Amino acid sequence: MTQPTNRIVVRLETDAAQSSTALLLRPWRAADTAGLGELHRDDSLRRYTSSGIDDEAGAARWVREQQRGWETGDRFAFAVVEPEAAGGEGQLTGHIVLKGLAPGTPTAQVGYWTAAYARGRGVASRALRTLTDWALTTFAGDGLTHLELLHQVDNPASCRVAQKCRYELTELLPAAPPAYPLNGHLHVRATFEQRAGRQGQAQADGRAIFANRQ
């Protein structure tokens, strides 16, 4: 599988929103650890993530894990940053990751979180659309055709983000405590060709059912 590594700096840029500039997606780096501990004091973030970031040491371990993912080529994690007007990088606004990539496997997963102070500004949806386009384009030649997004049923914000980014709700997953104490939603985004194929098959099935009823 042809994949980026830590020697290739992948930087992605989202579309600008009405109230803010474009967001920058770039790999996590050691300098980010100072702000991560503060972000993870947010109760909502801790509720829906399992990062284990309680202090700066935990943040440093987490960042190293994200960097190792780039080295192994199976996990590509991006810090989501809102650039300053002067051209420098501003605050961290979130995190988004493409994970579970494997040679010949058509499916991978995406995940994300948004800092408390950045919610309600379309950060997650803009980052997800950008990552989705990059992933399905970059790894198409390796057979990637579907991206999965999972969240607990008590997280309606993630459900809205998924729907905005054309991830279809396909399945209700049973709880699997302790890691997943509640039922979950499985959303799937397919390439255009895969979506067209499913729609064509559904139409064919519908015609067959209609014919059988005559």
N, C-alpha and C positions, 0 to 999 in steps of 0.2 A: 504493500500500500504506500503510495506516495503521500507523505505527510509533512507539514511544517515541523520544525524542531525549535529548541530554544536558541539556535543560532540564526533563525529567521524571525525577525520581529514583525508580527502580524498586528497591524493597527487598522481598526475599522471605524467608520464614522457613520452615525445615524443621520436621518433627515432632521432638519431643524423644526421645532414646534413654534406655534404662534407666540408663545411667551418666553421662549428660551432658544439658545443656539444649539447647534448639532452636538451630540454627545460623542465622546471618544471611547472606544473599546480597545484596551491594550493589555498585554500580559501583566499579571501581578508581579511586584518586585519588593525587595527587602524594605525599601523606604516606606512602604504602605503599612507596615506593621503597627506603627504608632497610633494610627487612627482606627484600626480595626477593633481593638478592645473596647473603645468608646462606643462604636456603632453597635456592638453586640451586647450592650447593656439594655437595649430595647427589648421589652418583654415580648412583643409581637414577633420580632425577628428570631428570638430564642425559641419561641413556640414552634416555629415551622422549619427550623434548620437544626442540623446536628453537627455543627462545625467544631464544637468544643473550645471556642475561643472565650477564655475567661480573663486573660491578662496578656501582656505583651509577649511573654514566652509562648503562650498558646497561639497567638497571632503569627509569630515567626514560624512555628511548626506548620501552621495551616498554609502560609504562603509557600513554604518549601514543598509541601505536597502539591500545590498547584503548579509549581515550576517543574516538578518531576513528571507531571502529566504531559507537559510539552516535550520533555526529553523522551518519554516512552511512546508518545504519539497516540495515546488512547484517551486523553483528557485535555481539552483546551479551555482554560479558564481565563476570563477577562475581567479586569477591573473596569467599571463604568465611571467615567470622569466627565464632569461638566467644565469645559475649558473656560478660562477667564477672558474677558474682553481684550485684555492686553496681549493675549496670545499664550500665556502660561497655563498650566494645568490647575484647575480649581479643586473643589472638594470631591472626594469619592462619593458617588451617588448610588452605587450598587455593584452587583456581581452577576455574571452570567457565564454558563459553562456548557460546552458540548462534551459528552462523555459516553463511554461504552463503545467506542469505535473499534472495529476488528476487521481484518481482511476478509472480504467476501460476505460480510454481514450487512444486510440491507437496512438495518434499524440501529439508531443511536438515540440517546436521550439528551434533553436539555433541562437546565434548571437555572433558577435566578433568585435573587433577593434585592430589595431596595432599601436604602437607608431611610430611617423614619422621617428626617427632614426633607427628603426628596419625593415622598409619596404624593400622589395626586397630580403629578406633572407629566405623566406618560413616559417615565423613564423605563419601566420594565417592558412596555409594549414596543417602544422604539428600539431598545436593545435587542429584544427577541426577534423582531422582524429583520434586523441587520444580521444577527447571528444565523438565523434560519437561511437567509439568502446565501450567505457565505458558505455555510456547511453543505447545502444541497448542490451548490455549484462546485466547490472545491473538491468534494469527495464523490461526485457523480461517477467519475471514471472508475472508482473503486467499488461501485455497486450500491452506494447509499441512496435509498429511495424514500425512507420514512424517518421522521423524527417523533419521539414520544415525549410527552410532558405529563408528569404525575403530580397531584396535589391532594391533600385531605379535603373531605367534603365541607369542613368548617372554614375553608379558605376561599370565600367567594371572590376576593380580589384577584387571585391567581386564575380563577375560572374566567373572569372577564378579560384578563390579559390574553389568555389562550384563545378565546373566541375572537378577539380583535385581530389576532395574528393568524387566523384561519386554521387553528388547530381544532379539529372536530372532536367532540366528546363521543368516544366510542364504547366505553365500558365503565361499569361501576365495580371497583375492586374491593374485595373484602378486607377488613382490618387484619393486620398482622402484628399484634403487640409483641414486644414493647416498642419496637422501632416505629410501627405505624398503628397507633392505638385506635384509629377511626377508619371507616371506609374511605376509599379514595376515588378520584376521577382519573381516567386515562384519556388524554387528548392525543390525537395523532395528526401530523401534517405530512402530506405526501407530495412528491413532485407532481408537476402538471400532468405528465404522462400517466402516472399511477392514478391520479384523481379521475382523469378522463376514462381510464380503463374501468374503474369501479363504477362510474356513472353509466358507462355503456352496458356493463353487465347487469346493473340494477334495472335499466330500461328493458333489456332483453328478458330478464326474469319477470318483469311486470307484464310484458306482452305475452309471455308463455302462460302466466297465471290467468290473464284475461281470456286467452284463447281456450283454455281448459274449462272456463266457466260458461262458454257459449253452448 
